[in-house]
């Protein structure tokens, strides 16, 4: 531990050192068995006499705080129950804007018998062996210097090729910017295109973290209703500078934005001079043979910013994603990216490049689709059969969760709270609405649920809803 001497302190040097070491032991910052630096090294570091340090060590040893060890050296003795240090009161306070933000998942590390929260993936499907080889190769090739804020040229080229083959999106590598996930991509877009007071149209219900992110920029995130065809274009505020949509698998309801609505949305953006952020959420996990056409493919004016992430394709732990922007925006996006955190991690980029170019990503996606699609059908049937009266699952053609809507009873508590007490974790549907009113329901994620546990999980869920 670092020791300090304050020449203006009225206490002696010996007393200052003694109290610093003793307090570190009593608070638990130094635990039993932790070695103390040799007295000669401490004296040299602080520029004081060695005898001063030995006097301090002697007093601590006499009081049982430290002890000598065989073979030399001094270590913290056992037998002292540490007391946690209380953090000092803060004199600072957040701005009203940031203080008003809410977390969507209050306890992401919560555990229960069945974790059915949306956004969870099956860790057993992660391609550990192949990814390890790519990481080792990446470490050998990664630059030891700061990199390009937009990402390595090789990864941007690999992503442009992958988008062309998997989604039919034809872009140049120069339009691709590597990000730390989809949220980071939206943040960059907001910093480049929006100013405080601007209006943004977001889906209602929608993805709360993006809504809160926009509000952190002082933007008015106005909810736009969603029906069975997706976002209702006629309800978008005429003054909106940007519209954020999840057209391939709307979060949270799971509907797909119809082709007619897609064209309407593009025409609306053209008339109003607005931008569209297409978060291609869950498009990789489609459960029908027919591909879901991206908005970006239909865009002829360069108004769509396409956002993707590898959080569920591979793992949330990687924190890797990307955006595809019109060339008119790319320089500003890159400059903002550099101002925030300079550049993406080079070793991870090299690993991801090898994973994509080696064909591993395509093979991995085929494997996980083959695992997730039967889970979707199984859990949908179980929900239809087992849910109490008044609850019903909404069908979905893509993604790793199903939305369940319940009775329209305004006084009813959020079911996610009562289910937690029965050992079942689900995501709240009510919290996806800005104005939930009498909304009752929840989201059932099946990504991390083994197929053989489906019946038991839905049985526990049904029991929790009925209160038995």
N, C-alpha and C positions, 0 to 999 in steps of 0.2 A: 504494500500500500504506500501511497505517497504521504510523506510527512512534511509539514510546513512549520516555519519559524517566522513569527511576526515581531520585528524589532520594536514595534510601538506597543506591544502587549505588556502590561504591567507584571505579568507572571514571568517567572524565570524560564529559561530555555528548557531546563529539566522538567519543570511542571507542565509546560506546553506539550512536550513529547509524551510524557507519561499519560496525560489525559486523552490525547489523540489515540494512542494505542489501546488504552483501557476502554474507551468509548466504542472503538471499533470491535473489540471482543464482546462487550456487553450487548451491542446492537446486532451481532451476528454477521457483520461484514467480514470479520475474521472468525473462522470456525475452528473447532478442535482439530489439531493436527496441522493447521496451516503454519508454514514456516515464516519466521521473521527474518528480515535481511540481516546479515552479519553486522556487528557493531562497527567494524572498520569501514564497511561500505556505507552505512548510514552517516557516519561522521564525515567521510569524504564528500558525500552527496550534499550535506548541509553546511559543510565548512565549519564544523565545530570539533571540539576535542573528543577523542574516542572515549575518554573517561566519563564524559557526560552521558553518552549512550549506554555505557555499561552500568552506570548508576541507575538509569531508567529501567533497564532490563532486570537489574537486581531487585528493585522495588516491586516490579510486576511479578517476578518469580516468588518473592517472599509472601505476596498476597495470593498466590495460587493461580494467577492469570496465565502464566507461561511456565515452561519447563524445559530443561536441557534434554537433548536427545542423544542416544548412543551414536557414536560416530561423529559427534559434533553438531552444532547448530541449535537453534532455539525455536520452539514451536508453541502454539497456543494449547493450553491444557484443557482437559474436559471438565465437566461438572458445572458449567455456568449456563444457566437458562437465559438465552438472549431475549431482550425485549425489543420489539420493532420500533424503529424511529418513526415518529409521526412526521409526515411532510410539513414543511413550513407553510403557513398560510400564504396564499398568493395575493399579490397586490394588483394583479392584472385581471381583466375580464374580457371575454370575447365580444365582438360587435353584436348588436341585436340581430343582424342578418345571419351570422354564423351560429349564434346561440339558438336560433329558431329551427335549425336543421335537425332532422331526425334520422337515426339509423334504421334501416329496414330490418336487418337481422341483429337483434340486440345481443345475442350470444351465439356467434358462429361456431364455437367449440362445444356447445351443449351436447350432451349424450343422453340417449334413451334406448329402450329396447328396440324400437323401430324408428330409424331416421328417414322420414318421408318428405323432407324439405326439398323444395325446388332447387335446381342447380347443382345437386350432388351427382357425382360420377362414380362409377365402379372402379376403385383403385386396382382391382385384380386384372382389369383390361388394359392397364397401362403397359406399353411395350418396353419393359424395363431393360431387357438384354440389348435390344437394338438401340434404344436411347442411350444406354451407357456407352456403347461403341461410338455413337455420334458425339457424345460429350467429350470423350477422351480424344477423339480426332479434333474436335473444336478447340480444346485446350492447347493442343499443339500448334494450331494455326492462328489462334486469336492474337491480335495485336496487343502489345503492352501499353499502347498509347491511347489517348482519347480518340473516339471514332466519329464517324459522320452522324450528326443528329438525326438524320432520316433513316439510318440503318446502313448496314453494309450493302455494297452494290450487288454482291452475290445473292444475298437473301431477298433483296427487292426484286431481282430478276427471277429468282425461284418462285416467289409469291405471285408475280405477274403471270408466269407460266401455269402455275397451279390454278389461279382464278380462271384463266382461259379454258383449261381442260375440265375443271369441276363445275364452274358456274357460268361459263360462256361469256365472261366479262373480259373484253379486250382492252388492256391498258398497257402503257409503257412502264418500265421499272421506275422512271422518274416521277410517276404519279403516286407511287407507293411510299408510305411513311410507316416505319415500324414503331409500335407503341407498347406500353405496358398494359395491354388489355383494352376492351371496348370503352370502358369508362374514361380512360386516359385519352382515347381518340376523340370522344365527344367533348372532353375538356379542351383539347387543342382547338377544335372547331369553334367552340364557344368563345375562346379567347381571340380568335382571328376574325370572326364574323359578327359578334354581338357586343353591344354596349349596355350598361345599366339602364333599365327601363324598357328595353326592347321586349317584344312579345314573341314567345315561342309556343307553337302548338304541340302538345304532347297527348298521347293516347290516354283515354279515361275509360276504364282503369288502365294503368300503365306501370312502367318500371320505376319504383320510387327512388333508387339511387341516382338515376339520371335526372329525375325531376329535382331532387335536392341539389345535385351538382349545378344545374342551371340557376337555381335560386341563389347559390353561393356567389354567382357572378352578378347578382342584382337583376336578374332577368325575370320577367313575369311569365311563368310556365302555366299556360292556360290549358285545362283539360278539354279534349275533343272527344265526344262519345264514339264508342266502337259498337258496331252491330255485327250480324253474322257475315257481312262482307268486308269487315275491317273498319278502318277509320272513316268517319262520315265527313267527306270532303266539304260539303256545303256548310258544315258547322265550324270550320276553321276560321278563327278571327281574321278579318281582312287585312289587319295591320301586322300580321305575324311575319317576322323576318326569317323564321326557320321553322320547319316541321320535323319532329323526330318520330320515326315509325319503325315498327318491327314487322314487316310485311310477310315474311315467310312463316312465322309462328308467333302471333301476337302474344306479348306478355301482359297479362297472365292468362287470358281466356283461350288462347290457342288457335284462334281463327286465322285463316289465310286471306290476305288482301286480294280481292278479286282483280282480274285483269282490267275490267271496266273501271274499278276504283283507282287502280294504278295509273291508268291513262288520265283519269279525272284529276288526280293529285298532281301529275306532271303539268297538265294544262293550267291548273290553279297556280302552281308555283311560277309558271311563265307569265301569267297575267299580273301577278302581284310582286314579281321581282324577288321571290323568296328562294331559300335553299332548302334542300331535303337531306336529312341524315337517315340513311338506310342502314339500320342495325340488322344485319342478316342473321339474326338470333336463331340458333338451332336449325338452320337450313341443312346442315350436314346430316342431321338425324331425321330424315324424312322416312315415313313408314308406308309410303305408296311408291309404285314404280315411276310415276310421273314426276319429273323435276319441277321445282318451284322457281319460276323465272324471276330473276332479280329486277328491281326497279331500274338499276343502273343500265341494264341492257336496253331499256326502252327510252332512256334519257337522250335527247338529241341536242339539248342546249347547254349541257355541262352544269346542271343544277344539283345533281345528286352526289353526295359524299358517302361512299360505301365504307362500312365499318365491319371488321371481323375480329375474332379472338380465337386463341387456342386453349382457352381455359377449360372448355368441356371436351373439345376434340382430343386433347392430350391430358392436361392437368392444370387446375387453378394455381398450383405452386409455381408454374413457369412464369406467370405474369407476362405473357407475350400476346400481342395482337397487332393490328395494322389498320390503316385507313387508306382509301384511294380517293384522291381529290383532283379537281380540275387543275391544270397547270397554272392557272392564274392565282390559285391559293397556295400552291406548294411552297414557294419561297417564304411566305409569312408563317406557314405552319412549321417549317423547319427552324426558322429563327426563334419562334416561341418555344419549340421543343428544346432547343439548345439553352434558352434562358431558364427553363425549368430544371432540367436535370442533365443537360449536355448531350447524352447519347445513350442508346440501349446497350445492355451488356454484351460485349463482343463475343465471349465464349459461348453464351447461349445462342446467339445469332448463328455462329458457325455450326453449332450442333443442329439447329433447326434447318439450316440450309442443306446439310448432309441428309437429314431425315426426309426433307421434301424431294430433293433431287434424286435421292436413292430409291424413290418409289415406295418408301416405307409408309408415308402418310396415306396414300391411296389404299394400300393393303390394310392398314390399321382401321381406316374408316369402314371398309367392307366388313371387317371383323366385328367392330362394335355395333354396326347396324344389325348384323345378324344376331347379336346378343340382345340389343335393346328392343327391337320390334316385337319379339314374342312377349317380352315383359309388358309392353304397352297393351297388347291385346288381352293378356291374362289379367292385368290389374283393372282394366276397363270392365271386363266381364264380372270380376269379383265385386267391384263397386256397384255395378248395376244390381247384382243379386243381394248384396249384404247391407247397403246403406239404409238407414231408417227412412221412414216416410217423409217426404218433403225435400230430401237431398237427391241430387242427380249429378253424375259426371258429364262434363261437356266433351264431345268427341274432339280428337286432335289428329292431324295428319303428319305432324312432325314434333320433335322435341323430346324432353325427358320428364315432363310432368303433365298432369291432368288437372283442370280446374273443376272443383265440386261446388255447386251452388246449393244453398239451403233455403229454408223458409224465410220469407220477408218479414221478419219480426224485429222491429227496431230495438226492442228492449233486450234482445238476446245477446249474451256475451259473445265475444269472438271465440269460435270453436277451437282455435289453435291453443288457447289458454287451457281449456278444460282437457283437451287431448294430451297435453303435456303431462298433466297429473296422472294419466293412464299409461305413461311410458311411450307415447307416440308423438313424434315431432313432425309437424306440418308447417307450411308457410301460410301466413295470413292473407286471405283475399281482401279483407276489409282495408288493410293498409296499402293496397295498391290503388285505392281510390282517393282522390283529393277530398271529395265530399261523399263519404260512403252511405250516408242515410241508413236505410234499413238492410243494407247488404249483409248477408250471412253466407259464409262459405270458406273454403280453404284450398290450397294447392297440394296435390299429392305427387311428390317426386318418386320416380321408380328407378332412377339411374343407379343408386347405390343399394338397391334392394334385390338380393338374390331371388331368382324366380321361385325357388322352392319355399321361400318364406312369405310369399305373397298372401296366401290364405290366412296365415297366422297374423300378419300385419293388418289386413283388412278386418279380421275378426276383432283385434284389439281396438281398431279405429271405430268400428261400429259400436262396440261396447262403451267406448268413451263418449260417443255422441248420445247414447241413450242413458248414460249415467248409471248403468248397472254395475 
